[in-house]
Structures are given as C-alpha cells and as structure tokens.
Amino acid sequence: MLHRRAGDRNDIGIRYGVAETIGFRDQMEDTYAIREEGTILFGAEVYDGHSGSFAARVAADRLFHYFTHADRGDGEEGAQPSLSAEALREAYLATDRRILGEGTESGAAAATFYVQGRRFLAANAGDVRIVLAEGGRAVDLTLDHKPDLPEERARIEALGGRVIFLDVPRVQGTLAMSRALGDASLKPFVTAEPRIVEGTLGQSDELVVIACDGLWDVLTSEEAVAMARTASGPQQAAQLLREKALAWGSTDNITVIVLDMREYTAGCEEKRLRVSRVLDRAIL
C-alpha cells in the first residue's frame, strides 16, 4: 500500500504525510493506505474501525482492488484503473459484503480520495472527513454521516429503525454514525452506500486533509487547514495535527493524511476546484 517514505515526492507529483496514534484507547482500530499507480492514479484512504479493527483492515486490503477491477467483474489482475464514481460505489458495497461475509460485528467508517489527471473522486461513509485547503479556505469534500442529520434520520426511520439520543444521537441506541462498512447487526439502518463527490482540480487547491473523527472531535475543518498551512511540508503538517488533537483533548485513535497538491495543481486549467456531480443513492 505504501510505496515510499511519507513526505517524498512521488511519480505523480503529490507529496504526502501520515501521522497516527492509538491515543487513549486500548487498541488501534484505524488503518490507512496510500495508492500509487505510476503517473496514472493516486489515492489516499482512511478507515476508522469500531468494535475491533477487523473491518478497517479488510477495507484497506480490498476496497482499492474492487475499485480498479469493478468494470471487469472477474477479479483478474491487469485491469486499468478508471476514475469512475459508479465503480467506486460498487467497491464500497463489495467491501461491505466481504466484511459481512466474514461473520464479524466489526464496522468501519471510510473516506477515500483519488486523483487521475485533473479529475478527482472524494467519497465517504461515516464520519471520516476529507477537507481541501483552497487558497487558505477550508472546503469540506465529504459529509459527516451522523444519525440526526434530517435526511439520514428520515432514511433510518423509513426502514423501521430508530435514532436514540444516548449522550449523542445513535442508530438503534448503539452507533453514533449512520453509514459505515460492516456493522452486520445494524443493517439496513447503517448503510455502506458512499457519498461520492466528483470534479476537477484547480490552481488554488493547496492541501488535502483526510482524518478520522479523533481529529475532528476537537478541531474544525478551518482550524485543521490553518494549522496544516503553517507546516514546512505534509509530513510535518500531519504530525502537527495529530499533536494538536491530543493536546486539545482527543481521546480517540487518530489517523491523519495530508496531501500537498500545489505542485500537481499548478498546471490546472481551472482556477478553482469544480464539482461536477454528487452521487449518493442512500438519500430517499
């Protein structure tokens, strides 16, 4: 999954940094992956597990494979990567089926960011968040799937489920997110359907921060972007965000990936990022 040392320039021209910590939890349930297909495709993924790390580990192992082989359907090696929102949706659902087939109660929130040429896909299921620094401005490319969001609550209740407030809103009084991979006992209320944002990059796109809720529980998107922009590079930015989250009271596992997009986006035709579509088949 990792092809070189974090912070190095890769073949596609995107430098990245990664920082993680178990924090104050008994076990580390997060996983992450960096994907490089030469100069064709670059990707970064963060999976935040709950009820164990099993679902997160399966997702890190299988989702990208399903994504890049979705149009073949036979699992054969050698398929050319294709940045397709439909293929990415199928990869999330196939990963979910794989986890459920293992007979585990483990689950994982997921966020994936892929770049091919000037196009990008940003997807998530759960509360792992992807934030873009655009000219110093924070742009959320994902939506935190919390059970009390009106559209999420309506979907859950239409399926016969309930959102119960126990310190925070929880699906069936259990899970504090409404979408995730796995979570067999909470199907169909907790869905693996991803929300996928597709678009083109722009010259003003500087950094991308991908992190689990161990960061976002204590930092806003704007604070994270402002801090990351002060660092000397993406590895230093990732470490700074991790340390700030711990210092500001995060008690969860923390995983942070920071992508330095500036060299890559310098030659973009568009001045700013442009979103061309949002694919979300979970919304009623």
C-alpha positions as CSV (number, residue, x, y, z in Angstrom):
1,M,0.0,0.0,0.0
2,L,2.9,2.4,0.8
3,H,5.5,2.7,-1.9
4,R,7.9,5.2,-0.4
5,R,8.7,7.3,2.6
6,A,6.0,9.7,3.6
7,G,6.9,13.3,2.5
8,D,8.8,12.2,-0.6
9,R,7.7,13.4,-4.0
10,N,6.1,10.6,-5.9
11,D,5.8,9.9,-9.6
12,I,2.5,11.8,-10.0
13,G,3.8,14.9,-8.1
14,I,1.8,14.7,-4.9
15,R,3.7,14.7,-1.7
16,Y,2.1,13.2,1.4
17,G,2.5,12.9,5.1
18,V,0.9,10.4,7.5
19,A,0.6,10.6,11.3
20,E,-1.3,8.2,13.6
21,T,-1.6,7.3,17.3
22,I,-3.6,4.9,19.5
23,G,-4.3,7.9,21.7
24,F,-6.1,6.9,24.9
25,R,-7.8,3.8,23.6
26,D,-6.9,0.2,24.5
27,Q,-6.3,-0.7,20.8
28,M,-5.6,0.9,17.5
29,E,-8.7,0.4,15.2
30,D,-7.7,2.8,12.4
31,T,-6.0,1.8,9.2
32,Y,-4.9,3.8,6.1
33,A,-3.5,3.3,2.7
34,I,-1.6,5.3,0.0
35,R,-2.1,4.2,-3.5
36,E,0.1,4.9,-6.5
37,E,-0.4,3.6,-10.0
38,G,2.6,5.2,-11.6
39,T,1.6,8.5,-13.1
40,I,-2.0,7.3,-13.8
41,L,-3.7,7.3,-10.4
42,F,-3.0,8.4,-6.9
43,G,-5.2,7.7,-3.8
44,A,-5.3,8.1,-0.1
45,E,-7.7,6.1,2.2
46,V,-8.5,6.3,5.9
47,Y,-10.6,3.6,7.7
48,D,-11.8,4.2,11.3
49,G,-12.8,0.9,12.8
50,H,-15.2,0.2,15.7
51,S,-15.9,-3.0,17.6
52,G,-12.4,-4.0,16.7
53,S,-10.1,-3.3,13.7
54,F,-11.2,-6.2,11.5
55,A,-13.5,-4.3,9.2
56,A,-11.0,-1.5,8.8
57,R,-8.2,-4.0,7.9
58,V,-10.4,-5.7,5.3
59,A,-11.3,-2.4,3.8
60,A,-7.7,-1.3,3.5
61,D,-6.9,-4.7,1.8
62,R,-9.8,-5.0,-0.6
63,L,-11.6,-1.7,-1.4
64,F,-9.0,-0.4,-3.9
65,H,-8.8,-3.8,-5.6
66,Y,-12.6,-3.8,-6.1
67,F,-12.4,-0.2,-7.3
68,T,-9.8,-0.8,-10.0
69,H,-11.4,-4.1,-11.1
70,A,-15.1,-3.2,-10.9
71,D,-15.6,-3.0,-14.7
72,R,-14.2,-6.5,-15.2
73,G,-16.1,-8.4,-12.5
74,D,-13.7,-11.3,-12.6
75,G,-11.1,-10.1,-10.1
76,E,-8.3,-10.7,-12.7
77,E,-5.1,-8.7,-12.4
78,G,-4.1,-6.3,-15.0
79,A,-7.2,-4.1,-15.2
80,Q,-6.5,-0.5,-16.0
81,P,-7.5,1.9,-13.2
82,S,-10.5,4.1,-14.1
83,L,-11.8,7.0,-12.1
84,S,-15.5,6.1,-12.1
85,A,-17.9,7.2,-9.4
86,E,-20.1,4.1,-10.2
87,A,-17.0,1.8,-9.9
88,L,-16.1,3.4,-6.5
89,R,-19.7,3.0,-5.2
90,E,-19.6,-0.7,-6.2
91,A,-16.2,-1.0,-4.4
92,Y,-17.7,0.3,-1.2
93,L,-20.6,-2.1,-1.4
94,A,-18.4,-5.1,-2.4
95,T,-16.2,-4.4,0.6
96,D,-19.2,-4.2,2.8
97,R,-20.4,-7.6,1.5
98,R,-16.9,-9.0,2.1
99,I,-16.8,-7.8,5.7
100,L,-20.4,-9.2,6.4
101,G,-19.4,-12.5,4.9
102,E,-16.7,-12.9,7.5
103,G,-19.3,-13.1,10.3
104,T,-17.9,-10.2,12.2
105,E,-19.8,-7.5,14.1
106,S,-16.9,-5.1,13.4
107,G,-17.5,-2.0,11.3
108,A,-15.5,0.9,9.9
109,A,-16.1,4.5,8.7
110,A,-14.3,5.1,5.5
111,A,-13.0,8.0,3.4
112,T,-11.2,7.7,0.1
113,F,-9.7,10.4,-2.2
114,Y,-8.4,9.5,-5.7
115,V,-6.9,11.7,-8.4
116,Q,-6.4,10.9,-12.1
117,G,-5.3,13.6,-14.4
118,R,-7.2,16.7,-13.3
119,R,-10.2,14.7,-12.1
120,F,-10.8,13.7,-8.5
121,L,-13.2,11.5,-6.5
122,A,-13.8,12.1,-2.8
123,A,-16.0,9.6,-1.1
124,N,-17.0,8.6,2.4
125,A,-19.3,6.5,4.5
126,G,-19.4,7.6,8.1
127,D,-17.5,10.4,9.8
128,V,-14.0,10.2,8.4
129,R,-13.7,13.6,6.7
130,I,-11.8,15.0,3.6
131,V,-11.1,18.7,3.7
132,L,-9.5,20.7,0.9
133,A,-7.4,23.8,1.5
134,E,-8.2,26.1,-1.4
135,G,-6.4,29.5,-1.2
136,G,-6.5,29.3,2.6
137,R,-10.2,28.4,2.7
138,A,-11.4,25.1,4.1
139,V,-13.8,23.2,1.7
140,D,-15.4,20.0,3.1
141,L,-15.5,17.4,0.3
142,T,-17.3,14.9,2.5
143,L,-20.3,15.0,4.8
144,D,-20.2,13.5,8.3
145,H,-22.9,10.9,8.3
146,K,-24.5,11.5,11.7
147,P,-27.8,9.9,12.6
148,D,-29.5,13.2,13.5
149,L,-29.0,14.7,10.0
150,P,-32.6,15.1,8.7
151,E,-32.0,13.1,5.6
152,E,-30.2,10.3,7.5
153,R,-32.9,10.2,10.2
154,A,-35.6,10.0,7.6
155,R,-33.9,7.1,5.8
156,I,-33.4,5.2,9.0
157,E,-36.9,5.7,10.2
158,A,-38.4,4.8,6.8
159,L,-36.6,1.4,7.1
160,G,-38.1,0.8,10.6
161,G,-35.1,1.9,12.6
162,R,-34.7,4.5,15.4
163,V,-32.3,7.3,16.3
164,I,-31.9,7.4,20.1
165,F,-30.0,10.1,22.0
166,L,-27.6,8.5,24.5
167,D,-25.0,11.2,25.1
168,V,-25.1,11.6,21.3
169,P,-27.6,10.5,18.6
170,R,-27.1,6.8,17.9
171,V,-28.7,4.3,15.4
172,Q,-30.7,1.9,17.5
173,G,-29.1,3.5,20.5
174,T,-25.8,2.0,19.5
175,L,-23.7,3.5,16.7
176,A,-23.0,7.3,16.6
177,M,-22.9,7.3,12.8
178,S,-25.4,6.4,10.1
179,R,-23.1,4.9,7.4
180,A,-20.3,2.5,7.7
181,L,-18.8,-0.7,6.2
182,G,-19.8,-3.8,8.2
183,D,-21.9,-3.5,11.3
184,A,-24.0,-6.6,10.5
185,S,-26.5,-6.2,13.4
186,L,-27.4,-2.7,12.4
187,K,-28.2,-3.4,8.7
188,P,-30.1,-2.0,6.9
189,F,-30.2,1.1,9.0
190,V,-26.4,1.7,8.9
191,T,-25.7,1.6,5.2
192,A,-22.4,1.3,3.3
193,E,-23.7,3.5,0.5
194,P,-21.0,6.2,0.0
195,R,-21.5,9.8,-0.8
196,I,-19.2,10.5,-3.8
197,V,-18.1,13.9,-5.0
198,E,-16.7,14.1,-8.5
199,G,-15.0,17.0,-10.1
200,T,-11.8,18.7,-11.4
201,L,-9.0,20.3,-9.5
202,G,-8.0,23.9,-9.7
203,Q,-4.8,26.0,-9.4
204,S,-5.7,27.3,-6.0
205,D,-6.0,23.8,-4.4
206,E,-3.2,23.6,-1.9
207,L,-3.6,20.7,0.6
208,V,-6.0,17.9,1.3
209,V,-6.5,16.7,4.9
210,I,-8.0,13.2,5.4
211,A,-8.6,12.2,9.0
212,C,-10.8,10.2,11.3
213,D,-13.0,11.7,14.0
214,G,-10.2,11.5,16.5
215,L,-9.1,14.8,14.9
216,W,-12.5,16.3,14.0
217,D,-13.8,15.8,17.5
218,V,-11.6,18.6,18.7
219,L,-10.6,20.6,15.5
220,T,-12.8,22.3,13.0
221,S,-12.1,22.0,9.3
222,E,-11.0,25.6,9.3
223,E,-8.6,25.1,12.2
224,A,-7.1,22.0,10.6
225,V,-6.4,23.8,7.3
226,A,-5.0,26.8,9.0
227,M,-2.6,24.7,11.1
228,A,-1.6,22.5,8.1
229,R,-0.7,25.6,6.0
230,T,1.9,26.7,8.7
231,A,3.9,23.5,8.4
232,S,7.0,23.1,6.3
233,G,5.7,20.0,4.5
234,P,2.9,17.4,4.5
235,Q,4.6,15.1,7.0
236,Q,5.2,17.9,9.4
237,A,1.6,19.0,8.9
238,A,0.2,15.6,9.7
239,Q,2.3,15.3,12.8
240,L,1.2,18.8,13.9
241,L,-2.4,18.0,13.5
242,R,-2.0,14.8,15.5
243,E,-0.3,16.5,18.3
244,K,-2.8,19.4,18.4
245,A,-5.7,16.9,18.6
246,L,-4.1,15.1,21.5
247,A,-3.3,18.4,23.3
248,W,-6.8,19.7,22.7
249,G,-8.4,16.7,24.4
250,S,-9.0,14.0,21.8
251,T,-9.3,10.6,23.5
252,D,-9.8,8.5,20.3
253,N,-7.4,6.8,17.9
254,I,-6.1,9.5,15.5
255,T,-5.0,9.0,11.9
256,V,-4.2,12.0,9.6
257,I,-3.1,12.1,6.0
258,V,-2.0,15.4,4.5
259,L,-1.5,15.7,0.7
260,D,0.5,18.6,-0.7
261,M,-1.3,19.3,-4.0
262,R,0.4,22.5,-5.0
263,E,2.9,21.2,-7.5
264,Y,0.3,18.9,-9.0
265,T,-2.4,21.6,-9.4
266,A,0.0,24.4,-10.7
267,G,-0.8,23.4,-14.3
268,C,-4.5,23.1,-13.9
269,E,-6.7,24.9,-16.4
270,E,-9.4,25.8,-13.9
271,K,-8.6,28.5,-11.3
272,R,-10.6,26.7,-8.6
273,L,-11.9,23.2,-7.9
274,R,-15.1,22.4,-9.7
275,V,-17.6,19.8,-8.5
276,S,-19.4,18.2,-11.5
277,R,-21.7,15.7,-9.6
278,V,-22.5,14.2,-6.3
279,L,-23.5,10.5,-6.3
280,D,-25.5,9.4,-3.2
281,R,-28.0,6.6,-3.7
282,A,-28.8,6.4,0.1
283,I,-30.8,9.6,0.1
284,L,-34.5,8.9,-0.3
